Each structure stands twice: as structure tokens, then as C-alpha cells.
Amino acid sequence: MDYSYKIMNVIKNTVKQDGLTQQQFANKVGVSLPTLKRWLTGTGVTLQNLGDMCEVLGLSLSDVASQVDDENKKEFFYTDEQEIFFANNPDCFAYFDYLIKGLSTQKIRSKFQLRPKQITMYLSSLDRLNLIEWLPDNKAKLLVKGEPVWKKTGPLVKKYKLDIWNEFIQSRNEVNSSFYLHDYTKEDLERIKVKISELVTLTKAANKKVSITNQKSDAYGFFFCLQKYRWNLDQYLNKAK
């Protein structure tokens, strides 16, 4: 389920808890009911719109983000059978990934112009794997909740994560990719760790912004590794003795 959908779920649940109808809530926010309903699906809503809704409900943006993050902590694990199937059927894996993100079967069909035969194959396979319940009119009910966790040495890691890692390695000569071996004092090392933490926070915030506002964006990988380096040239001199 994508981040904007989860945020709107927090808003909708708070509206219900406050005993407001959607029409009453729309009036308080100062928009029409159709506009509010569109926002609550995550469509066309801006940060300003979200801020206006939160203000009416007495929430802060951090309150909403905290509730969503608590929900994101829920995880489920693929079975061996499910991992093997997805490793061998990446198209079905991609289809299921969109279901987890909160897209309906109709939206996925429209987005990728899928043929009825393809949809039937995906839904029947996912139903057989006990990941969804295949409903009439080619609708799907998820039977799992939270974020999926891959086995550390399982088929999915071997199939996909290694491909991603190799892509990072191959791009090491690009402008935005660097690899250094340096000596650092303890004080400087701590300062570097703080900066890395700030970068990680920045990337997460940027990702949330896109999810909330549905702005046009491109997918990027972010990889940063800081660890003590154990290899050095001295070993070659030792061997030469």
C-alpha cells in the first residue's frame, strides 16, 4: 500500500472518530465534497491541502507520519514456495507489488494495458499462493498485511537484490558515485556518521513528499556504506619476504 493511501486512511479514520460526515469535514476544510473525496483517494492533494485537513482535525503532519510509520512496521514473510514462484515469474511479482502498494486490479490493468488472459493468470497464481482472495469481477482481497520481508539467502535475494547491487557496482564511474579509502580520526568519523544520518533522513523525507503529493518523479537508488576497511597493501610486502 503506497504512502499517500496510508496517510489518507489516517485522515479518514480521524474524521470518523470525530463523528464528522465527509460533507461536514469538507465544509470545515472549505472545499467541495467531490474535491475532498478525490483528496481522500490520494489524488491531486498537495502538502498545503494535507496541512489544511490536519489543522481542522487538530493533527500535525508529524502525528500523521508517526501513525503511518507505526503501520509500516508490520511485516510478513514470503514462504519458500512464494519466493521461488516470484523469482521465476517477475511479471507476477511486479503485479503483486502494485497490489501491496494499494492499487486496485482495475488501476493496474489500465496502467499497463494488461490483457484479460494476463490478469486471470496473475490472480489465479496469487490466489493459489494464498496471497490474495480472487473475487468476482477480477477484484482481489489481500490476505497479507504490512511490508514483505525477503529471506536473506532466498530466491528473491539471489534473483533481484544481486541484480540491483551489480547495477550499483557498474555505475561506480558515474558523476554521482564515488568510492574512497581514507583515514579518519575518531572525532571526524563521528561527524561523518551524523552527516550520513542527515542524508538518510533527507532521502526518506523526499520519498514521503512524492508519495503524499503524487508529483512526477523518477526512481533512484541510494547506497552509502561506511565501515572499517581491513585490506591494505602491507599484505603484499609480507608475502614477498
N, C-alpha and C positions, 0 to 999 in steps of 0.2 A: 504494500500500500504506500503511495507516494506521500511526501511530507505535507503538501498542501491539503490533501484529503484528510490527513490526520488532524491538522490544525483546525479545519472546518468542523470536524467531528467534536473537538473540544468546544468550539463556539456553539454548535447546535445543542450539545448536552447541557451547557451552561444556561442557554436560553430556556430549555425545558425545566431545569432545576429552579429557575427564577419564576416559573409559572407564566411565561410570556408566550403568546402565539407569534408566529412568524410575521404576521401583519403588524402586531404591536411593536415587535422588535424593529421592523423596517421603518415604522413611524418614528421611533426614538432615534434611529441612526440617520433618518432624513432622506431615505431613498424609497423607490417603489418596491412593491413586493416582488415583481419579476426580476428586478436587479438584485435584490437580496438573495433570492433563490439561486440565481446564477452564481453569485459570490460563494454561496454555501456549497457549491459543487467544485469550487476552486477555480472557476473560470472568470477571467477578467478582473480579479481582485488585486489591488495594489497594497503596498505596505501602509499607505495612508488610510485606505479602506479598512484594513485589518485593525489599525490603531483606533479608528472611529468605533468599530464594533466592540473592541476590548474596553474602550472608555465607557460605553453605555453599560457594559456588564460588570464594570469595576475590576477588570483584569488588566494586568500589564503584559506586554509581549513576552517578557521573561517567564511569567506564570504559565502562559500557553505553551511556550517552548519546553518548559520543565515537564509539563504533563505529557507532551508528545514524546520527549526523551525517555520518560518512565515507561511509556508504552513500547518504545523501541527496544528496551532491554529484554523483552520477551523473545525467546529464541526457540527454534525447533531444529531437529537433526534429521537429515535425509537417511533413509535406510540404505543398506548396500544395494538392494535391487533398484531403488530410485536413482542412486548415484550412477550406477552402471548404465541405466537406461538414458539418463540425461547426457552422459559422456558420449554415448553413441548416437544421440539424437539432439543435436544442438538447436535445431529449429523448434522442437517441442519444449526444450529448456527455456528458450527465449520467450515462447508463448506463455509459459507458466510464470516466468519472471514478471511479465506485464500484469498478470492476474494478481500476483502478490503486491504489486505497486498500486493496485486499486482500479485498474482499467477494466471495464466490462468487456465481455466477449464481443459485443457489438462494436465497441470503440476499437478493439484490436483488429477486428475484421476490416473495418473501414480504413484504419491507419495503414495496413499492409496489403489491402485489396486481396484478402485471402479467399480461396475458392471453398465452396461448401464441403468438398471432399477433404480438404486440408483441416478444416475446423472439426469435422467429425473425427478425423484421425487423432488430433490433439486431445480433444475432450474425452474420447474413449480411452486413450492411453493414460491420461491423468486420473480418470475415474478408476481404472484398473489398478493404478499405483496407490490408490487411497489418498490422493492429494486433494481431490475435489469430488463433489457430487454432481454428476451430469444431470441437469434439469431440462424440462421441456423447453422448446424454442432455442436450443443450444445455449442456455444460460449455465452458469457454474457457481456452485457454493464452495468456498474454500473450507477444507477440513483441517487446516493447519493455521496457527497464529504466530505472529512475530517475524523475526528475521531468520532466514535459513542459515545453518552452520554446516560447513563442509568438513569432512574428515580430513585430518592433517595430511595423511598419505593416501587418501582415497582416490577414486577415479576422476572426480571433478577437479581436484587439485592438479593431478597429473595431466589432465586434458586442457584445462583453461588457465590456471594460475601460472603454470610454467610458460605457456604461450605469452601471457601478459609480461612476465618477468623478462623473457627473451626480447620482447619488443622494447622494453626499457633499456636493456643492455645494448641493443643495436642502435639506439638513438643517443648513445653517450657522447657522440661528437657534435650534437646539435647545440645551438646557442644556449638553450635553457637547461642544459645538462652538464654537470661538472663532477669530477672525482678528484679529491686531493688527499695527500698524506702529509699531515702536519704534526708538529709537536706543540702541545698546549700546556700552559700552567694550569694548576687546579682552579685558580680564580677565573681565568679566561674560559676554561671548559664549562664552568657553571653559567657564565654569561651566554655562551653559545647554546646551552641547553634551554635557557629562558627564551632566547630568540626562536629556537625551533618550536617550542611550545606556543609562542605567539603566532608563528606561521601556521601551525596546525589549527589553531583556533580561528584564524583568518579564513583558511580554506573551508572549514566547516560552516562558518557564518555565510560565506559566499554561496555555498551549495544550498543552504537553507533559504537564502534570498531568492534564488532561482525557483526553488520548489514552491515557495509561498506565492510568488508573483507570476509564475509561468512565463517569464521572459524568455526570449530566444537565447539559446545557449549551445555550447559545444562541450563534449565530454573530454576531460583531461585526466591524466594520471598524476598523482603527486607522491613522490617517493623520497624519503630522507632517512639516511641511516648514519648514526654516529656511534662508533664502537671502538674499543681499543684494538689497535692493529698489531698482530702478533708476528707477522712476517717481516723480515728485514734482510738486507744484503749480507749481513755478517755471516749468515749460514754458509754462503758460498766460499768465504775465506776459510771457515772452519773445515770445510770439506777438502779444500786444496792443500791442507797440511800433510 
